[in-house]
Amino acid sequence: MVLSWPYENVDDRLFIDGVSSMDIARRYGTPVYVYSENLIRKQFKKLNEKVRKYYPKTRLLYAAKANTNINILNILREEGAEIDAVSPGEVFLSLAAGYKPSQILFTGTSVSYNELIYLLDSKVRINVDSHSQLERILDIEVPELISIRINPEFGAGHHEHAITAGPNVKFGIWDQDSVDVYNRALKAGVKNFGIQMHIGSGIFDVGSYLKASTRLLEIAKKIHDKTGISFDFIDLGGGIGVPYKLEDDQINLDDFMERLFGHIKNKLNEYNLGSPEIWFEPGRFFVAEAGIILTRVTTVKMTPYKTWVGVDAGFNTLIRPALYGSYHEIITASKLGGKLKKYDVYGPLCESGDVFAHDRDIPEVSEGSLLAIMNSGAYGYSMSSQYNSRPRASEVVVKDGKDYLIRERENFEDLLKGQIMI
């Protein structure tokens, strides 16, 4: 089996940045999330280099919803990332990780009045999703900067639930309302402005960004012409895809960014919009490939139709296959070179949908084998739950041959936390 750094085949066993997956499983139990710190840093550096090559005035905001472990937030802060937060909780964790309020952009939808009070008290930047949200913000106080999330009427992504723009989604303000919203903020005394879009997740085709950014910049021009507003920044959102299959190619960042920024610079000149900062909000790109889930085989059973492999992780550990039909490579970490056999891999939850793979070729397993579910660093722990009253798994970071526990495994007592007996 061909693996790429930081994943290595050492004597038919999976190693992550010099650490044995077998040792991690023995030390911390299973299931366990494992992240490569060096790969997270490498992914940030790689993208940062490419965007600045083609447009130096660029900021990268980490979409914290992908993984909010405070150690992950810290790693990316050290590399120079800022934060795209979608909840007050993500703002709280980012501040705890050392980010300054000015380094955090909050983009929320259906935001309550009390949440807006917390956000304004925290002094973070706010990206407005609706007329209603803007009016409630201005009722509390007039911030120095406001950004507006625009729905560019076009979306893209790996699944319909991950498409975040277009006529059938809940996000953003439409072209027909955009001038009124900016005028309202301007008349209230707001001094600085941004404009933002986010079209979806898991995008490989630069054409989707070209189409959406064209529409966004057309709207920005109209706002500028009718209000006199100049934009401090134009935020293109996130969604840059990563390969989930071993045979898939990495995105060609040079080609992607050269075409995108060439197009944007032409439009900025054509529309007399100056040279604002360009912001991106990647999440998955930084952390997905850096994380795996190690899970132990508990059961192998034959039916007249299939061979089922039961593991101790379920969709309470990784919900993406059940929710989106997402593909995650699964390898036998304890015997990488085994003969391939066809399996259905399932979890312990009392749900027929608790299945990670159907008819998947995997190196032969037996009860007690250790499996690795690859590319689980994004939307693994952050979407995990205690469904079926199963405590959440632990998290571990590896770096240069050493491993560090960064979140303890929950136990049965944790299931009682917050409950009040009456």
C-alpha positions in Angstrom: 0.0 0.0 0.0 1.3 3.4 -1.0 1.2 6.0 1.8 2.3 9.6 1.8 4.1 11.5 4.6 3.4 11.6 7.6 1.9 8.1 7.2 4.5 5.3 6.8 4.5 1.6 6.4 7.0 0.2 8.9 7.2 -3.6 9.0 3.6 -3.7 7.7 2.4 -1.4 10.5 1.0 2.1 10.2 3.2 4.9 11.6 2.2 8.5 11.9 5.2 11.0 11.9 7.4 8.3 13.5 4.8 7.0 16.0 3.4 3.5 15.9 -0.4 3.4 15.5 -0.3 0.2 17.5 1.4 2.0 20.4 -1.1 4.9 20.3 -4.0 2.4 20.4 -2.5 0.6 23.4 -1.7 3.8 25.3 -5.0 5.7 24.7 -7.5 3.0 23.8 -9.8 3.1 20.8 -11.4 4.8 19.1 -9.0 7.6 19.2 -8.4 10.6 16.9 -4.8 11.2 15.9 -3.4 14.4 14.3 -0.1 15.2 12.8 1.0 18.6 13.9 3.7 18.8 11.2 1.2 18.2 8.4 -1.2 20.9 9.7 1.7 23.3 9.7 2.8 22.2 6.3 -0.7 22.6 4.8 -1.0 26.2 6.2 2.5 27.1 4.9 1.7 25.7 1.4 -1.6 27.5 1.0 -0.2 30.8 2.5 2.7 30.7 0.1 0.5 30.2 -2.9 -2.1 32.9 -2.2 0.6 35.5 -1.3 2.5 34.7 -4.5 -0.5 35.8 -6.6 -2.0 38.5 -4.3 0.2 39.6 -1.4 -2.6 41.3 0.5 -4.2 38.1 1.5 -5.3 36.7 4.9 -6.1 33.1 5.7 -8.8 32.6 8.3 -9.1 29.0 9.7 -12.7 27.8 9.6 -12.7 26.6 13.2 -15.8 24.4 12.8 -13.6 21.8 11.1 -11.8 21.1 14.4 -11.9 23.3 17.5 -9.5 21.5 19.8 -7.6 24.3 21.4 -4.2 22.7 20.5 -5.2 22.7 16.8 -6.3 26.4 17.1 -2.9 27.2 18.8 -0.9 25.5 16.0 -2.6 27.5 13.3 -2.3 30.7 15.3 1.4 30.2 15.6 1.6 29.8 11.8 -0.3 33.1 11.2 -3.9 32.0 10.7 -6.8 34.1 11.8 -10.3 32.7 12.6 -13.6 32.2 10.8 -16.0 31.5 13.7 -19.6 30.4 13.2 -20.8 30.3 16.8 -20.1 32.2 20.0 -18.5 29.0 21.4 -16.0 29.1 18.6 -15.3 32.7 19.4 -14.8 31.8 23.1 -12.4 28.9 22.2 -10.4 31.1 19.8 -10.0 33.8 22.4 -8.9 31.2 24.9 -6.3 30.0 22.3 -4.8 33.4 22.2 -6.4 35.0 19.1 -7.0 38.7 19.3 -10.6 39.9 18.7 -9.4 41.7 15.6 -8.2 38.3 14.2 -11.7 36.7 14.5 -14.5 37.1 12.0 -17.9 35.8 13.2 -20.2 34.6 10.4 -23.4 33.2 11.9 -27.0 32.6 10.9 -30.1 32.7 13.0 -28.1 34.6 15.7 -30.0 35.4 18.9 -30.0 38.9 20.6 -28.0 37.5 23.6 -25.4 36.0 21.3 -25.0 39.4 19.5 -24.4 41.0 22.9 -21.6 38.5 23.6 -20.0 39.0 20.2 -20.1 42.8 20.4 -18.7 42.7 24.0 -16.0 40.5 22.7 -15.1 43.1 20.0 -14.8 40.5 17.2 -15.6 41.4 13.6 -19.1 40.4 12.6 -20.2 39.2 9.1 -24.0 40.0 8.9 -26.4 37.4 7.5 -29.7 39.2 7.4 -31.5 42.6 7.7 -32.8 41.4 11.1 -29.3 40.7 12.4 -28.0 44.1 11.3 -30.9 45.9 13.0 -30.3 44.0 16.3 -26.6 44.8 16.1 -27.3 48.5 15.6 -29.8 48.4 18.4 -27.0 47.2 20.8 -24.2 49.4 19.5 -22.6 50.7 16.2 -19.5 48.7 15.5 -16.6 50.3 13.7 -16.6 47.6 11.0 -19.4 45.5 9.5 -19.1 42.9 6.8 -22.1 41.5 4.9 -22.5 37.9 3.7 -23.8 38.0 0.1 -25.5 35.1 -1.5 -24.0 35.2 -5.0 -26.9 33.1 -6.3 -24.6 30.2 -7.1 -23.2 27.4 -4.9 -20.9 24.3 -5.2 -19.8 21.5 -3.0 -19.3 17.8 -2.5 -22.9 17.2 -1.2 -26.2 19.2 -1.3 -25.9 19.8 2.5 -22.5 21.4 2.0 -23.6 23.9 -0.7 -24.0 27.2 1.1 -25.1 29.6 -1.7 -27.8 29.7 -4.3 -31.7 29.8 -4.3 -32.3 26.9 -1.9 -30.1 27.7 1.0 -30.6 29.8 4.2 -27.4 31.8 4.1 -26.7 35.4 3.1 -28.3 38.6 1.7 -29.3 38.8 -2.0 -28.3 41.3 -4.6 -31.6 43.1 -4.5 -31.2 43.9 -0.8 -27.5 44.5 -0.7 -27.4 48.3 -1.3 -30.1 48.9 1.3 -28.3 46.9 3.9 -25.0 48.7 3.4 -26.7 52.1 3.3 -28.4 51.3 6.6 -25.0 50.5 8.2 -23.4 53.6 6.7 -26.1 55.9 8.0 -25.9 54.4 11.4 -22.2 55.4 11.6 -20.3 52.3 10.6 -16.9 53.4 9.2 -15.3 50.3 7.7 -16.7 47.6 5.5 -16.1 44.1 4.2 -18.0 41.9 1.8 -18.1 38.1 2.0 -19.4 35.0 0.3 -19.1 31.2 0.9 -20.4 28.9 -1.8 -19.7 25.5 -0.3 -17.2 22.8 0.7 -15.0 20.3 -1.1 -14.4 22.3 -4.3 -11.7 21.3 -6.7 -12.8 23.3 -9.8 -11.6 26.9 -9.9 -14.4 27.6 -12.3 -16.9 27.6 -9.4 -14.8 30.3 -7.7 -14.5 32.3 -10.9 -18.2 32.3 -11.4 -19.1 33.1 -7.9 -16.4 35.8 -7.4 -17.5 37.5 -10.7 -21.0 37.8 -9.2 -19.7 39.0 -5.8 -17.6 41.7 -7.4 -20.5 42.8 -9.6 -22.5 43.3 -6.5 -19.6 45.0 -4.7 -19.3 47.5 -7.7 -23.0 48.3 -7.5 -22.7 48.9 -3.7 -19.6 51.1 -4.2 -21.2 53.1 -7.0 -24.5 53.7 -5.1 -23.1 54.3 -1.6 -19.5 55.4 -2.0 -18.4 52.6 0.2 -14.8 51.3 -0.3 -14.2 47.7 1.0 -11.4 47.0 3.4 -11.6 43.3 2.4 -13.3 40.9 0.1 -13.8 37.5 1.6 -14.1 34.6 -0.8 -15.0 32.0 1.9 -13.5 28.6 2.1 -14.3 25.2 0.6 -11.0 24.2 -1.1 -11.2 20.4 -1.5 -8.8 17.7 -0.4 -8.5 14.2 -1.8 -10.3 11.5 0.2 -9.1 8.5 -1.9 -5.5 7.4 -2.1 -5.6 7.5 -5.9 -7.0 11.0 -6.0 -4.7 13.9 -7.0 -4.0 16.9 -4.8 -5.4 20.2 -6.0 -3.0 22.1 -8.2 -2.7 25.2 -6.1 -0.5 27.2 -8.5 -3.0 26.8 -11.3 -6.0 27.4 -9.1 -4.6 30.6 -7.4 -3.0 32.0 -10.6 -6.4 31.8 -12.5 -8.4 33.0 -9.5 -6.3 36.0 -8.6 -5.7 36.9 -12.2 -9.4 37.1 -12.7 -10.0 39.0 -9.4 -7.3 41.6 -10.1 -8.8 42.2 -13.6 -12.3 42.7 -12.1 -11.0 45.0 -9.3 -9.4 47.2 -11.9 -12.4 47.1 -14.2 -14.8 48.0 -11.4 -12.5 50.6 -9.8 -12.6 48.8 -6.4 -9.0 49.6 -5.5 -6.8 46.9 -3.9 -8.7 45.6 -0.9 -7.4 42.6 1.1 -8.6 39.2 -0.1 -9.6 36.8 2.7 -10.0 33.0 2.5 -11.6 30.7 5.1 -10.2 27.2 4.7 -10.8 24.6 7.3 -10.8 21.1 5.8 -7.7 22.0 3.8 -5.6 22.5 6.9 -6.6 19.6 9.1 -8.5 16.9 7.2 -5.5 14.9 5.9 -3.6 15.5 9.1 -6.1 13.4 11.1 -7.1 9.7 11.3 -9.3 7.6 13.6 -7.9 4.4 15.0 -10.6 1.9 15.7 -10.4 -1.7 16.9 -12.2 -4.6 15.1 -14.6 -6.2 17.6 -16.6 -8.5 15.3 -16.2 -10.3 12.0 -19.4 -12.0 10.9 -20.5 -13.7 7.6 -23.9 -13.5 6.1 -25.1 -15.2 2.9 -24.4 -11.9 1.2 -21.5 -10.1 2.9 -18.7 -10.2 5.3 -19.3 -7.6 8.0 -16.5 -6.0 10.1 -17.7 -4.4 13.3 -15.5 -1.7 14.9 -15.7 0.3 18.1 -16.1 3.6 16.3 -19.6 4.6 15.0 -21.2 7.6 13.4 -21.0 9.1 16.9 -17.3 9.2 16.2 -17.4 10.2 12.5 -20.8 11.1 11.0 -19.7 12.2 7.6 -20.3 8.8 5.8 -23.8 8.5 7.3 -24.7 12.2 6.8 -23.1 13.0 3.5 -22.4 9.5 2.0 -18.7 10.6 2.3 -15.9 8.3 1.3 -13.0 7.8 3.8 -10.2 5.5 3.0 -9.9 2.6 5.5 -6.7 0.7 6.0 -5.6 -2.1 8.3 -3.1 -0.3 10.4 -2.0 -3.5 12.1 -1.3 -5.4 8.9 -0.9 -3.0 5.9 0.4 -5.7 3.5 -2.4 -8.2 4.0 -4.4 -9.8 1.2 -7.2 -7.6 0.1 -10.7 -8.8 1.0 -14.1 -7.2 0.5 -15.8 -6.0 3.6 -18.7 -3.9 4.9 -17.3 -1.9 7.9 -19.9 -0.9 10.5 -20.1 0.6 14.0 -21.8 -0.3 17.3 -24.7 2.1 17.1 -28.3 0.9 17.0 -28.8 2.4 13.5 -28.8 0.7 10.1 -27.0 3.8 8.8 -24.0 3.3 11.1 -21.8 2.0 8.3 -18.4 3.4 7.2 -18.0 1.4 4.0 -19.8 -1.0 1.7 -18.0 -3.7 -0.4 -14.6 -2.1 0.4 -11.3 -3.8 -0.4 -9.3 -3.8 2.8 -6.2 -5.8 3.9 -7.5 -8.9 5.6 -8.7 -8.4 9.2 -9.6 -10.5 12.2 -11.1 -9.6 15.5 -8.6 -7.4 17.4 -7.2 -5.9 14.2 -6.6 -2.1 14.2 -8.1 -0.1 11.4 -7.4 3.5 10.5 -10.1 5.7 9.0 -8.2 8.3 7.0 -8.7 12.0 6.5 -10.7 12.4 9.7 -9.1 15.6 11.0 -11.9 17.8 9.8 -15.5 17.3 11.0 -14.6 14.2 13.0 -14.5 15.2 16.7 -16.3 18.5 16.0 -19.4 16.7 14.8 -19.1 13.8 17.3 -21.8 13.1 19.9 -22.8 10.9 22.8 -25.5 9.2 20.8 -26.5 5.8 22.2 -24.9 7.1 25.4 -21.4 6.4 24.2 -18.7 8.6 25.7 -16.6 10.6 23.2 -13.2 9.5 22.2 -9.8 10.9 23.1 -7.6 13.1 20.9 -3.8 12.8 20.4 -1.3 14.9 18.5 1.9 13.4 17.1 5.1 15.2 16.2 8.6 14.1 15.4 8.2 10.6 16.9 6.3 11.7 20.0 2.7 11.6 20.9 0.7 13.9 23.2 -2.8 13.5 24.7 -4.8 16.7 23.9 -8.3 15.6 25.1 -9.1 12.9 27.6 -11.6 10.1 26.7 -15.0 10.7 28.2 -16.3 8.1 30.7 -19.7 7.0 31.9 -19.7 9.7 34.6 -19.4 12.3 31.8 -22.7 11.2 30.5 -24.3 12.5 33.7 -22.7 16.0 33.5 -25.3 18.7 33.4 -28.2 16.4 34.2 -30.3 17.2 37.3 -32.2 14.5 39.1 -35.7 15.7 40.2 
